[in-house]
Amino acid sequence: MLRFSRGPITVYCAVRQNNPFYKESKKLKIGFNQNGCVKLDDGGKDCYIIQNAADTEIENEIDRFLK
């Protein structure tokens, strides 16, 4: 299944925080530089999610979760 939105992934990760499909990055300070590009610095409270499983596994789980 093709997905154009990350909305379901965001919801899934928020509800199922400890899951095998994604893991959190190390804690960072995420901001923007003068050009509007993302700037990552150590020592913050922010993080992003890192995919930790195959796309099809994640798609199947999200479809199951949303039913």
N, CA, C and O atoms as a Tripos MOL2 file, in Angstrom:
@<TRIPOS>MOLECULE
protein
  268   267    67     0     0
PROTEIN
NO_CHARGES

@<TRIPOS>ATOM
      1 N           0.8490   -1.1780    0.0000 N.3       1 MET1
      2 CA          0.0000    0.0000    0.0000 C.3       1 MET1
      3 C           0.8920    1.2360    0.0000 C.2       1 MET1
      4 O           1.8340    1.3230    0.7880 O.2       1 MET1
      5 N           0.6030    2.1850   -0.8710 N.am      2 LEU2
      6 CA          1.3600    3.4260   -0.9580 C.3       2 LEU2
      7 C           0.7850    4.4460    0.0080 C.2       2 LEU2
      8 O          -0.4310    4.6320    0.0600 O.2       2 LEU2
      9 N           1.6420    5.1090    0.7730 N.am      3 ARG3
     10 CA          1.2000    6.1080    1.7470 C.3       3 ARG3
     11 C           1.8620    7.4370    1.4360 C.2       3 ARG3
     12 O           3.0800    7.5130    1.2750 O.2       3 ARG3
     13 N           1.0480    8.4900    1.3520 N.am      4 PHE4
     14 CA          1.5550    9.8230    1.1070 C.3       4 PHE4
     15 C           1.6380   10.6430    2.3830 C.2       4 PHE4
     16 O           2.2240   11.7260    2.3840 O.2       4 PHE4
     17 N           1.0620   10.1450    3.4670 N.am      5 SER5
     18 CA          1.0400   10.8800    4.7240 C.3       5 SER5
     19 C           1.7200   10.0560    5.8030 C.2       5 SER5
     20 O           1.6050    8.8300    5.8290 O.2       5 SER5
     21 N           2.4260   10.7340    6.6890 N.am      6 ARG6
     22 CA          3.0220   10.0510    7.8310 C.3       6 ARG6
     23 C           2.1160   10.1480    9.0460 C.2       6 ARG6
     24 O           2.5070    9.7240   10.1330 O.2       6 ARG6
     25 N           0.9100   10.6950    8.8920 N.am      7 GLY7
     26 CA         -0.0290   10.8210    9.9950 C.3       7 GLY7
     27 C          -0.2640    9.5220   10.7470 C.2       7 GLY7
     28 O          -0.1390    9.5050   11.9720 O.2       7 GLY7
     29 N          -0.6030    8.4200   10.0550 N.am      8 PRO8
     30 CA         -0.8260    7.1550   10.7700 C.3       8 PRO8
     31 C           0.4090    6.6670   11.5270 C.2       8 PRO8
     32 O           0.2840    6.0790   12.6010 O.2       8 PRO8
     33 N           1.5840    6.9030   10.9810 N.am      9 ILE9
     34 CA          2.8120    6.4980   11.6650 C.3       9 ILE9
     35 C           2.9940    7.3050   12.9410 C.2       9 ILE9
     36 O           3.3730    6.7590   13.9770 O.2       9 ILE9
     37 N           2.7280    8.5910   12.8700 N.am     10 THR10
     38 CA          2.8390    9.4550   14.0430 C.3      10 THR10
     39 C           1.8800    8.9930   15.1290 C.2      10 THR10
     40 O           2.2550    8.8970   16.2980 O.2      10 THR10
     41 N           0.6520    8.7090   14.7450 N.am     11 VAL11
     42 CA         -0.3570    8.2420   15.7030 C.3      11 VAL11
     43 C           0.0630    6.9090   16.2940 C.2      11 VAL11
     44 O          -0.0120    6.7150   17.5080 O.2      11 VAL11
     45 N           0.5010    5.9960   15.4530 N.am     12 TYR12
     46 CA          0.9050    4.6760   15.9340 C.3      12 TYR12
     47 C           2.0380    4.7930   16.9510 C.2      12 TYR12
     48 O           1.9840    4.1710   18.0120 O.2      12 TYR12
     49 N           3.0460    5.5760   16.6410 N.am     13 CYS13
     50 CA          4.1880    5.7280   17.5540 C.3      13 CYS13
     51 C           3.7900    6.4190   18.8490 C.2      13 CYS13
     52 O           4.3310    6.1120   19.9110 O.2      13 CYS13
     53 N           2.8510    7.3460   18.7660 N.am     14 ALA14
     54 CA          2.3960    8.0360   19.9730 C.3      14 ALA14
     55 C           1.6300    7.0880   20.8910 C.2      14 ALA14
     56 O           1.7810    7.1420   22.1120 O.2      14 ALA14
     57 N           0.8090    6.2220   20.3040 N.am     15 VAL15
     58 CA         -0.0200    5.3140   21.0940 C.3      15 VAL15
     59 C           0.7820    4.0900   21.5480 C.2      15 VAL15
     60 O           0.6900    3.6750   22.7040 O.2      15 VAL15
     61 N           1.5430    3.5370   20.6610 N.am     16 ARG16
     62 CA          2.3400    2.3320   20.9400 C.3      16 ARG16
     63 C           3.8070    2.7250   21.0320 C.2      16 ARG16
     64 O           4.5900    2.4510   20.1230 O.2      16 ARG16
     65 N           4.1690    3.3600   22.1220 N.am     17 GLN17
     66 CA          5.4960    3.9640   22.2150 C.3      17 GLN17
     67 C           6.6370    2.9570   22.1500 C.2      17 GLN17
     68 O           7.6680    3.2420   21.5400 O.2      17 GLN17
     69 N           6.4850    1.8210   22.7430 N.am     18 ASN18
     70 CA          7.5300    0.7970   22.6720 C.3      18 ASN18
     71 C           7.1080   -0.2410   21.6490 C.2      18 ASN18
     72 O           6.3790   -1.1810   21.9670 O.2      18 ASN18
     73 N           7.5700   -0.0660   20.4210 N.am     19 ASN19
     74 CA          7.1780   -0.9910   19.3630 C.3      19 ASN19
     75 C           8.4160   -1.4170   18.5780 C.2      19 ASN19
     76 O           9.4360   -0.7280   18.6090 O.2      19 ASN19
     77 N           8.3330   -2.5470   17.8760 N.am     20 PRO20
     78 CA          9.5060   -3.0500   17.1520 C.3      20 PRO20
     79 C           9.7440   -2.3690   15.8100 C.2      20 PRO20
     80 O          10.7400   -2.6560   15.1470 O.2      20 PRO20
     81 N           8.8600   -1.4830   15.3990 N.am     21 PHE21
     82 CA          8.9330   -0.9200   14.0570 C.3      21 PHE21
     83 C           9.7460    0.3620   13.9740 C.2      21 PHE21
     84 O          10.2980    0.6800   12.9210 O.2      21 PHE21
     85 N           9.8230    1.0930   15.0640 N.am     22 TYR22
     86 CA         10.5670    2.3530   15.1030 C.3      22 TYR22
     87 C          11.3260    2.4560   16.4010 C.2      22 TYR22
     88 O          10.9360    1.8720   17.4130 O.2      22 TYR22
     89 N          12.4120    3.2000   16.3670 N.am     23 LYS23
     90 CA         13.1370    3.5090   17.5900 C.3      23 LYS23
     91 C          13.4300    5.0060   17.5940 C.2      23 LYS23
     92 O          13.4550    5.6430   16.5410 O.2      23 LYS23
     93 N          13.6490    5.5550   18.7650 N.am     24 GLU24
     94 CA         13.9540    6.9770   18.8810 C.3      24 GLU24
     95 C          15.4310    7.2170   18.6370 C.2      24 GLU24
     96 O          16.2750    6.3890   18.9800 O.2      24 GLU24
     97 N          15.7320    8.3570   18.0430 N.am     25 SER25
     98 CA         17.1220    8.7810   17.9090 C.3      25 SER25
     99 C          17.6560    9.1730   19.2820 C.2      25 SER25
    100 O          16.9060    9.2260   20.2570 O.2      25 SER25
    101 N          18.9420    9.4420   19.3490 N.am     26 LYS26
    102 CA         19.4840    9.9810   20.5960 C.3      26 LYS26
    103 C          18.8840   11.3690   20.8110 C.2      26 LYS26
    104 O          18.3890   11.9870   19.8680 O.2      26 LYS26
    105 N          18.9270   11.8450   22.0220 N.am     27 LYS27
    106 CA         18.3670   13.1600   22.3460 C.3      27 LYS27
    107 C          19.2050   14.2620   21.6970 C.2      27 LYS27
    108 O          20.4300   14.2850   21.8100 O.2      27 LYS27
    109 N          18.5180   15.1610   21.0240 N.am     28 LEU28
    110 CA         19.1600   16.2340   20.2750 C.3      28 LEU28
    111 C          18.4390   17.5510   20.5020 C.2      28 LEU28
    112 O          17.3300   17.5870   21.0340 O.2      28 LEU28
    113 N          19.0700   18.6000   20.1010 N.am     29 LYS29
    114 CA         18.4130   19.8900   19.9860 C.3      29 LYS29
    115 C          18.2030   20.0950   18.4910 C.2      29 LYS29
    116 O          19.1660   20.2830   17.7470 O.2      29 LYS29
    117 N          16.9540   20.0600   18.0530 N.am     30 ILE30
    118 CA         16.6370   20.1910   16.6350 C.3      30 ILE30
    119 C          16.1980   21.6210   16.3710 C.2      30 ILE30
    120 O          15.2650   22.1180   17.0020 O.2      30 ILE30
    121 N          16.8560   22.2670   15.4560 N.am     31 GLY31
    122 CA         16.5360   23.6530   15.1190 C.3      31 GLY31
    123 C          16.7870   23.9060   13.6440 C.2      31 GLY31
    124 O          16.8770   22.9680   12.8530 O.2      31 GLY31
    125 N          16.9000   25.1700   13.2770 N.am     32 PHE32
    126 CA         17.1130   25.5410   11.8840 C.3      32 PHE32
    127 C          18.2450   26.5580   11.8010 C.2      32 PHE32
    128 O          18.4050   27.4020   12.6820 O.2      32 PHE32
    129 N          19.0260   26.4640   10.7280 N.am     33 ASN33
    130 CA         20.0910   27.4400   10.5260 C.3      33 ASN33
    131 C          19.5470   28.6540    9.7560 C.2      33 ASN33
    132 O          18.3440   28.7450    9.5070 O.2      33 ASN33
    133 N          20.4200   29.5660    9.3890 N.am     34 GLN34
    134 CA         20.0110   30.7990    8.7070 C.3      34 GLN34
    135 C          19.3440   30.5410    7.3620 C.2      34 GLN34
    136 O          18.5470   31.3550    6.8950 O.2      34 GLN34
    137 N          19.6650   29.4110    6.7400 N.am     35 ASN35
    138 CA         19.0960   29.0740    5.4300 C.3      35 ASN35
    139 C          17.7970   28.2870    5.5300 C.2      35 ASN35
    140 O          17.2040   27.9360    4.5100 O.2      35 ASN35
    141 N          17.3500   28.0070    6.7510 N.am     36 GLY36
    142 CA         16.1200   27.2440    6.9470 C.3      36 GLY36
    143 C          16.3180   25.7400    6.9090 C.2      36 GLY36
    144 O          15.3480   24.9830    6.9030 O.2      36 GLY36
    145 N          17.5690   25.3060    6.8840 N.am     37 CYS37
    146 CA         17.8610   23.8690    6.9000 C.3      37 CYS37
    147 C          17.8950   23.3620    8.3380 C.2      37 CYS37
    148 O          18.2460   24.0920    9.2650 O.2      37 CYS37
    149 N          17.5240   22.1070    8.4990 N.am     38 VAL38
    150 CA         17.5160   21.5030    9.8310 C.3      38 VAL38
    151 C          18.9330   21.4480   10.3860 C.2      38 VAL38
    152 O          19.8830   21.1040    9.6820 O.2      38 VAL38
    153 N          19.0500   21.7940   11.6590 N.am     39 LYS39
    154 CA         20.3280   21.7820   12.3630 C.3      39 LYS39
    155 C          20.1770   20.8900   13.5910 C.2      39 LYS39
    156 O          19.2700   21.0940   14.3980 O.2      39 LYS39
    157 N          21.0510   19.9130   13.7360 N.am     40 LEU40
    158 CA         21.0060   18.9740   14.8590 C.3      40 LEU40
    159 C          22.2040   19.2040   15.7600 C.2      40 LEU40
    160 O          23.3470   19.1730   15.3050 O.2      40 LEU40
    161 N          21.9410   19.4370   17.0440 N.am     41 ASP41
    162 CA         23.0000   19.6060   18.0310 C.3      41 ASP41
    163 C          22.7720   18.6420   19.1860 C.2      41 ASP41
    164 O          21.6300   18.3390   19.5330 O.2      41 ASP41
    165 N          23.8510   18.1670   19.7740 N.am     42 ASP42
    166 CA         23.7540   17.2830   20.9350 C.3      42 ASP42
    167 C          23.2090   18.0300   22.1490 C.2      42 ASP42
    168 O          23.3080   19.2540   22.2430 O.2      42 ASP42
    169 N          22.6320   17.2680   23.0710 N.am     43 GLY43
    170 CA         22.2820   17.8190   24.3680 C.3      43 GLY43
    171 C          20.8870   18.3840   24.5180 C.2      43 GLY43
    172 O          20.6010   19.0220   25.5320 O.2      43 GLY43
    173 N          20.0190   18.1820   23.5660 N.am     44 GLY44
    174 CA         18.6680   18.7070   23.6960 C.3      44 GLY44
    175 C          17.6930   17.6750   24.2210 C.2      44 GLY44
    176 O          18.0880   16.6210   24.7210 O.2      44 GLY44
    177 N          16.4190   17.9900   24.1010 N.am     45 LYS45
    178 CA         15.3510   17.0940   24.5530 C.3      45 LYS45
    179 C          14.5680   16.5170   23.3740 C.2      45 LYS45
    180 O          13.6260   15.7510   23.5730 O.2      45 LYS45
    181 N          14.9500   16.8780   22.1550 N.am     46 ASP46
    182 CA         14.2220   16.4470   20.9600 C.3      46 ASP46
    183 C          14.7560   15.1110   20.4580 C.2      46 ASP46
    184 O          15.8640   14.7020   20.8050 O.2      46 ASP46
    185 N          13.9610   14.4440   19.6420 N.am     47 CYS47
    186 CA         14.4040   13.2400   18.9560 C.3      47 CYS47
    187 C          13.5340   13.0510   17.7220 C.2      47 CYS47
    188 O          12.5330   13.7460   17.5460 O.2      47 CYS47
    189 N          13.9120   12.1300   16.8900 N.am     48 TYR48
    190 CA         13.1040   11.7670   15.7290 C.3      48 TYR48
    191 C          13.0110   10.2490   15.7010 C.2      48 TYR48
    192 O          13.7530    9.5690   16.4110 O.2      48 TYR48
    193 N          12.1070    9.7120   14.8890 N.am     49 ILE49
    194 CA         11.9680    8.2650   14.8450 C.3      49 ILE49
    195 C          12.7840    7.7040   13.6830 C.2      49 ILE49
    196 O          12.9100    8.3190   12.6240 O.2      49 ILE49
    197 N          13.3270    6.5200   13.9210 N.am     50 ILE50
    198 CA         14.1400    5.8190   12.9330 C.3      50 ILE50
    199 C          13.4290    4.5090   12.6140 C.2      50 ILE50
    200 O          13.0720    3.7500   13.5140 O.2      50 ILE50
    201 N          13.2300    4.2550   11.3360 N.am     51 GLN51
    202 CA         12.5670    3.0170   10.9250 C.3      51 GLN51
    203 C          13.4190    1.8330   11.3210 C.2      51 GLN51
    204 O          14.6360    1.8330   11.1350 O.2      51 GLN51
    205 N          12.7530    0.8000   11.8810 N.am     52 ASN52
    206 CA         13.4610   -0.3520   12.4210 C.3      52 ASN52
    207 C          12.8860   -1.6660   11.8930 C.2      52 ASN52
    208 O          13.1540   -2.7260   12.4580 O.2      52 ASN52
    209 N          12.0900   -1.6060   10.8050 N.am     53 ALA53
    210 CA         11.4820   -2.8020   10.2170 C.3      53 ALA53
    211 C          11.1960   -2.5250    8.7450 C.2      53 ALA53
    212 O          11.2670   -1.3830    8.2910 O.2      53 ALA53
    213 N          10.8760   -3.5730    8.0140 N.am     54 ALA54
    214 CA         10.5730   -3.4420    6.5880 C.3      54 ALA54
    215 C           9.2700   -2.6660    6.3830 C.2      54 ALA54
    216 O           8.3620   -2.7260    7.2120 O.2      54 ALA54
    217 N           9.1940   -1.9430    5.2740 N.am     55 ASP55
    218 CA          8.0040   -1.1570    4.9520 C.3      55 ASP55
    219 C           6.7260   -1.9930    5.0090 C.2      55 ASP55
    220 O           5.7240   -1.5540    5.5730 O.2      55 ASP55
    221 N           6.7560   -3.1840    4.4340 N.am     56 THR56
    222 CA          5.5420   -4.0180    4.4010 C.3      56 THR56
    223 C           5.0910   -4.4290    5.8020 C.2      56 THR56
    224 O           3.8910   -4.4850    6.0710 O.2      56 THR56
    225 N           6.0290   -4.7130    6.6890 N.am     57 GLU57
    226 CA          5.6710   -5.0480    8.0750 C.3      57 GLU57
    227 C           4.9660   -3.8720    8.7440 C.2      57 GLU57
    228 O           3.9620   -4.0470    9.4340 O.2      57 GLU57
    229 N           5.4950   -2.6920    8.5370 N.am     58 ILE58
    230 CA          4.9170   -1.4950    9.1400 C.3      58 ILE58
    231 C           3.5470   -1.2010    8.5420 C.2      58 ILE58
    232 O           2.6050   -0.8960    9.2730 O.2      58 ILE58
    233 N           3.4300   -1.2880    7.2250 N.am     59 GLU59
    234 CA          2.1420   -1.0430    6.5620 C.3      59 GLU59
    235 C           1.0710   -2.0020    7.0670 C.2      59 GLU59
    236 O          -0.0520   -1.5820    7.3470 O.2      59 GLU59
    237 N           1.4040   -3.2740    7.1860 N.am     60 ASN60
    238 CA          0.4430   -4.2660    7.6670 C.3      60 ASN60
    239 C           0.0060   -3.9710    9.0990 C.2      60 ASN60
    240 O          -1.1740   -4.0960    9.4270 O.2      60 ASN60
    241 N           0.9480   -3.5830    9.9480 N.am     61 GLU61
    242 CA          0.6160   -3.2840   11.3420 C.3      61 GLU61
    243 C          -0.2430   -2.0310   11.4500 C.2      61 GLU61
    244 O          -1.1940   -2.0000   12.2320 O.2      61 GLU61
    245 N           0.0770   -1.0030   10.6810 N.am     62 ILE62
    246 CA         -0.7290    0.2250   10.7140 C.3      62 ILE62
    247 C          -2.1290   -0.0480   10.2030 C.2      62 ILE62
    248 O          -3.0990    0.4390   10.7840 O.2      62 ILE62
    249 N          -2.2600   -0.8180    9.1290 N.am     63 ASP63
    250 CA         -3.5870   -1.1940    8.6130 C.3      63 ASP63
    251 C          -4.3810   -1.9550    9.6730 C.2      63 ASP63
    252 O          -5.5740   -1.7120    9.8550 O.2      63 ASP63
    253 N          -3.7160   -2.8780   10.3730 N.am     64 ARG64
    254 CA         -4.3830   -3.6400   11.4440 C.3      64 ARG64
    255 C          -4.7840   -2.7120   12.5790 C.2      64 ARG64
    256 O          -5.8810   -2.8280   13.1250 O.2      64 ARG64
    257 N          -3.9120   -1.8060   12.9260 N.am     65 PHE65
    258 CA         -4.1480   -0.8710   14.0260 C.3      65 PHE65
    259 C          -5.3110    0.0770   13.7280 C.2      65 PHE65
    260 O          -6.0750    0.4180   14.6320 O.2      65 PHE65
    261 N          -5.4510    0.5040   12.4790 N.am     66 LEU66
    262 CA         -6.4880    1.4670   12.1170 C.3      66 LEU66
    263 C          -7.8550    0.8340   11.8820 C.2      66 LEU66
    264 O          -8.8380    1.5590   11.7320 O.2      66 LEU66
    265 N          -7.9470   -0.4790   11.8460 N.am     67 LYS67
    266 CA         -9.2430   -1.1440   11.6320 C.3      67 LYS67
    267 C         -10.0820   -1.1300   12.8760 C.2      67 LYS67
    268 O         -11.2000   -1.6450   12.8720 O.2      67 LYS67
@<TRIPOS>BOND
     1     1     2 1
     2     2     3 1
     3     3     4 2
     4     3     5 am
     5     5     6 1
     6     6     7 1
     7     7     8 2
     8     7     9 am
     9     9    10 1
    10    10    11 1
    11    11    12 2
    12    11    13 am
    13    13    14 1
    14    14    15 1
    15    15    16 2
    16    15    17 am
    17    17    18 1
    18    18    19 1
    19    19    20 2
    20    19    21 am
    21    21    22 1
    22    22    23 1
    23    23    24 2
    24    23    25 am
    25    25    26 1
    26    26    27 1
    27    27    28 2
    28    27    29 am
    29    29    30 1
    30    30    31 1
    31    31    32 2
    32    31    33 am
    33    33    34 1
    34    34    35 1
    35    35    36 2
    36    35    37 am
    37    37    38 1
    38    38    39 1
    39    39    40 2
    40    39    41 am
    41    41    42 1
    42    42    43 1
    43    43    44 2
    44    43    45 am
    45    45    46 1
    46    46    47 1
    47    47    48 2
    48    47    49 am
    49    49    50 1
    50    50    51 1
    51    51    52 2
    52    51    53 am
    53    53    54 1
    54    54    55 1
    55    55    56 2
    56    55    57 am
    57    57    58 1
    58    58    59 1
    59    59    60 2
    60    59    61 am
    61    61    62 1
    62    62    63 1
    63    63    64 2
    64    63    65 am
    65    65    66 1
    66    66    67 1
    67    67    68 2
    68    67    69 am
    69    69    70 1
    70    70    71 1
    71    71    72 2
    72    71    73 am
    73    73    74 1
    74    74    75 1
    75    75    76 2
    76    75    77 am
    77    77    78 1
    78    78    79 1
    79    79    80 2
    80    79    81 am
    81    81    82 1
    82    82    83 1
    83    83    84 2
    84    83    85 am
    85    85    86 1
    86    86    87 1
    87    87    88 2
    88    87    89 am
    89    89    90 1
    90    90    91 1
    91    91    92 2
    92    91    93 am
    93    93    94 1
    94    94    95 1
    95    95    96 2
    96    95    97 am
    97    97    98 1
    98    98    99 1
    99    99   100 2
   100    99   101 am
   101   101   102 1
   102   102   103 1
   103   103   104 2
   104   103   105 am
   105   105   106 1
   106   106   107 1
   107   107   108 2
   108   107   109 am
   109   109   110 1
   110   110   111 1
   111   111   112 2
   112   111   113 am
   113   113   114 1
   114   114   115 1
   115   115   116 2
   116   115   117 am
   117   117   118 1
   118   118   119 1
   119   119   120 2
   120   119   121 am
   121   121   122 1
   122   122   123 1
   123   123   124 2
   124   123   125 am
   125   125   126 1
   126   126   127 1
   127   127   128 2
   128   127   129 am
   129   129   130 1
   130   130   131 1
   131   131   132 2
   132   131   133 am
   133   133   134 1
   134   134   135 1
   135   135   136 2
   136   135   137 am
   137   137   138 1
   138   138   139 1
   139   139   140 2
   140   139   141 am
   141   141   142 1
   142   142   143 1
   143   143   144 2
   144   143   145 am
   145   145   146 1
   146   146   147 1
   147   147   148 2
   148   147   149 am
   149   149   150 1
   150   150   151 1
   151   151   152 2
   152   151   153 am
   153   153   154 1
   154   154   155 1
   155   155   156 2
   156   155   157 am
   157   157   158 1
   158   158   159 1
   159   159   160 2
   160   159   161 am
   161   161   162 1
   162   162   163 1
   163   163   164 2
   164   163   165 am
   165   165   166 1
   166   166   167 1
   167   167   168 2
   168   167   169 am
   169   169   170 1
   170   170   171 1
   171   171   172 2
   172   171   173 am
   173   173   174 1
   174   174   175 1
   175   175   176 2
   176   175   177 am
   177   177   178 1
   178   178   179 1
   179   179   180 2
   180   179   181 am
   181   181   182 1
   182   182   183 1
   183   183   184 2
   184   183   185 am
   185   185   186 1
   186   186   187 1
   187   187   188 2
   188   187   189 am
   189   189   190 1
   190   190   191 1
   191   191   192 2
   192   191   193 am
   193   193   194 1
   194   194   195 1
   195   195   196 2
   196   195   197 am
   197   197   198 1
   198   198   199 1
   199   199   200 2
   200   199   201 am
   201   201   202 1
   202   202   203 1
   203   203   204 2
   204   203   205 am
   205   205   206 1
   206   206   207 1
   207   207   208 2
   208   207   209 am
   209   209   210 1
   210   210   211 1
   211   211   212 2
   212   211   213 am
   213   213   214 1
   214   214   215 1
   215   215   216 2
   216   215   217 am
   217   217   218 1
   218   218   219 1
   219   219   220 2
   220   219   221 am
   221   221   222 1
   222   222   223 1
   223   223   224 2
   224   223   225 am
   225   225   226 1
   226   226   227 1
   227   227   228 2
   228   227   229 am
   229   229   230 1
   230   230   231 1
   231   231   232 2
   232   231   233 am
   233   233   234 1
   234   234   235 1
   235   235   236 2
   236   235   237 am
   237   237   238 1
   238   238   239 1
   239   239   240 2
   240   239   241 am
   241   241   242 1
   242   242   243 1
   243   243   244 2
   244   243   245 am
   245   245   246 1
   246   246   247 1
   247   247   248 2
   248   247   249 am
   249   249   250 1
   250   250   251 1
   251   251   252 2
   252   251   253 am
   253   253   254 1
   254   254   255 1
   255   255   256 2
   256   255   257 am
   257   257   258 1
   258   258   259 1
   259   259   260 2
   260   259   261 am
   261   261   262 1
   262   262   263 1
   263   263   264 2
   264   263   265 am
   265   265   266 1
   266   266   267 1
   267   267   268 2
@<TRIPOS>SUBSTRUCTURE
     1 MET1         2 RESIDUE 1 A MET
     2 LEU2         6 RESIDUE 1 A LEU
     3 ARG3        10 RESIDUE 1 A ARG
     4 PHE4        14 RESIDUE 1 A PHE
     5 SER5        18 RESIDUE 1 A SER
     6 ARG6        22 RESIDUE 1 A ARG
     7 GLY7        26 RESIDUE 1 A GLY
     8 PRO8        30 RESIDUE 1 A PRO
     9 ILE9        34 RESIDUE 1 A ILE
    10 THR10       38 RESIDUE 1 A THR
    11 VAL11       42 RESIDUE 1 A VAL
    12 TYR12       46 RESIDUE 1 A TYR
    13 CYS13       50 RESIDUE 1 A CYS
    14 ALA14       54 RESIDUE 1 A ALA
    15 VAL15       58 RESIDUE 1 A VAL
    16 ARG16       62 RESIDUE 1 A ARG
    17 GLN17       66 RESIDUE 1 A GLN
    18 ASN18       70 RESIDUE 1 A ASN
    19 ASN19       74 RESIDUE 1 A ASN
    20 PRO20       78 RESIDUE 1 A PRO
    21 PHE21       82 RESIDUE 1 A PHE
    22 TYR22       86 RESIDUE 1 A TYR
    23 LYS23       90 RESIDUE 1 A LYS
    24 GLU24       94 RESIDUE 1 A GLU
    25 SER25       98 RESIDUE 1 A SER
    26 LYS26      102 RESIDUE 1 A LYS
    27 LYS27      106 RESIDUE 1 A LYS
    28 LEU28      110 RESIDUE 1 A LEU
    29 LYS29      114 RESIDUE 1 A LYS
    30 ILE30      118 RESIDUE 1 A ILE
    31 GLY31      122 RESIDUE 1 A GLY
    32 PHE32      126 RESIDUE 1 A PHE
    33 ASN33      130 RESIDUE 1 A ASN
    34 GLN34      134 RESIDUE 1 A GLN
    35 ASN35      138 RESIDUE 1 A ASN
    36 GLY36      142 RESIDUE 1 A GLY
    37 CYS37      146 RESIDUE 1 A CYS
    38 VAL38      150 RESIDUE 1 A VAL
    39 LYS39      154 RESIDUE 1 A LYS
    40 LEU40      158 RESIDUE 1 A LEU
    41 ASP41      162 RESIDUE 1 A ASP
    42 ASP42      166 RESIDUE 1 A ASP
    43 GLY43      170 RESIDUE 1 A GLY
    44 GLY44      174 RESIDUE 1 A GLY
    45 LYS45      178 RESIDUE 1 A LYS
    46 ASP46      182 RESIDUE 1 A ASP
    47 CYS47      186 RESIDUE 1 A CYS
    48 TYR48      190 RESIDUE 1 A TYR
    49 ILE49      194 RESIDUE 1 A ILE
    50 ILE50      198 RESIDUE 1 A ILE
    51 GLN51      202 RESIDUE 1 A GLN
    52 ASN52      206 RESIDUE 1 A ASN
    53 ALA53      210 RESIDUE 1 A ALA
    54 ALA54      214 RESIDUE 1 A ALA
    55 ASP55      218 RESIDUE 1 A ASP
    56 THR56      222 RESIDUE 1 A THR
    57 GLU57      226 RESIDUE 1 A GLU
    58 ILE58      230 RESIDUE 1 A ILE
    59 GLU59      234 RESIDUE 1 A GLU
    60 ASN60      238 RESIDUE 1 A ASN
    61 GLU61      242 RESIDUE 1 A GLU
    62 ILE62      246 RESIDUE 1 A ILE
    63 ASP63      250 RESIDUE 1 A ASP
    64 ARG64      254 RESIDUE 1 A ARG
    65 PHE65      258 RESIDUE 1 A PHE
    66 LEU66      262 RESIDUE 1 A LEU
    67 LYS67      266 RESIDUE 1 A LYS
